[in-house]
Amino acid sequence: MKAAVIHEHGDLDVLRVEDIEEPRPGPGEVILKVLCAGLNHLDLWVRKGRPRAQLQTSHVLGSDAVGTVSAVGEGVESPKVGEQVILNPALSCGHCEFCLRGEQSTCVSFGIMGLSRSGTFAEQVAVPAGNCYPRPSLLSDEEAGTFALAHVTAWRMLMTRAQLKPGETVLIHGIGGGAALAALQFAKLVGAEVFVTSSSDDKLSRAGKLGADHTLNYERENVAEWIAHETSGRGVDVAFDAVGAATWPLDFACVRKGGRVVLCGVTTGSKAESDLRTLYWNQLTILGSTMGSAEDFRQMLRAVTVNQLKPVVDRVYRLARVRDAMERMETGKQFGKIAIRVSQ
Ligand SMILES: [Zn+2]
């Protein structure tokens, strides 16, 4: 079968689409015939070797997918052969103290599809049966196959960690990425007032159409001054950060006294300075967040389904063109999720 694999870490050239052996389902696993998969920043990090992925001889990238169950392993009662499912890409052991508490994303051996085991950029993939959820019927293949990782990340950040409330204000940096757009959808669902930034007027205009209340081009104007002006010097309740080093000082400058800063990613770098005086004087709460628990995933999926939320899809590439897809993500031009069409 065809798959997008790496044999070593490095730049785009290490990414190959080649024939590899078809997977067989282990106990508790199912085989998915992948229809559509989704690209995440994680795939770039794994390819580059940060964080260090456990490279198999040929490591298949990809965390998100929608697919049809084509075989089931020993002991699997659900899902059944022929069902269409989406994946929760979070892998956990199921028996450590954190898993037993239902906090799977702090599992001592937490992993992610495409990082700690073979991923979804393949015609078939073996996955734990417990990670399969019924495909939301209103979504296209491209939407269903790309939203899970970004949406569960944004859900946990805003709902579980920052506990965003109706009427609160939230600042989302760099609108256009999957997690930032999911955060915009969820913040509006809650009834929050949303501030978004970008260096692209086009992305800001599209974010406005999706419900963003305030938009700012950070290349032309100062974000901290803008927030101070718009909130009469108060600051926002929550800063949502999937950007990292470039925006971290802004988080501290833009949240109100007693505000919350929640971070899930570092696309601009992982080393940043913090003004500790601001931290204690303004009594800030800093929240780290990674993907989500099984309960976060269930809640997120219900929210998407019940409210008929449509994940934003940027472009669709065939599996053979996965390199072009990755190149687009690396340039940061995308608005929404980049989909990989694997089969019809
Ligand atoms: Zn565990």
Residues whose N, C-alpha, C, O or C-beta is under 5 A from the ligand:
A	BS01	ZN	S92 C93 G94 H95 C96 C99 C107 V108 S109
